């Protein structure tokens, strides 16, 4: 009986998490945005996709949610063409948004009942160049500013598949910065990775981005 209930709960979870009509809603009915790098992945008949974990940059929140930036390389095995890009992976908790509740918690042994969402997106070289500019011109110079009372500033970068947002606001008499990384194709518009404690690590991301750009110029 317990085994059967487990199967039912897992099936319901998969349906809720994967069914586009449930997860996307009216706002998600549009065609998903695709970077040129993702289009290459789909287009090339014989390909090799390489992800370089030795050069990745990571943001990790206090609840172990994270976003990772990886250099990525796609090779057309027929022509030998090599294209550089960036893979971004985000992981965040839905806090039982799917309504599995205590029954699902007991049957699936998920601890507090949180559902971990893992999403992936890609950037091509032209988007990476713009992201470097965004970090160096708008994010890094504003990480130590003090805002006036009740003031809020939002800096946002948007590529085909990724949105990166820096929120600077006054809270409890102090200026606080929040860095958010959102997938444009995410199933839940109000859920995404964000951090306050690791905003200063943007320099590590810029290092990875410049590494990718340097590799692209040698191909």
Secondary structure, 3 states (H helix, E strand, C coil): CHHHHHHHHHHHHHHHHHCHHHHCCHHHCCCCCCCHHHHHHHHCCCEEEEEEEEEEEEEECCCCCEEEEEEEEEEECCCCCEEEEEEEEEEEECCCCCCCHHHHHHHHCCCCCCCEEEEEEEEEHHHHHHHHHHHHHHHHHHCCCCCCCCCEEEEEEECCCEEEEEEEEEECCEEEEEEEEEECCCCCCCCCEEECCCHHHHHHHHHHHHHHHHHHHHC
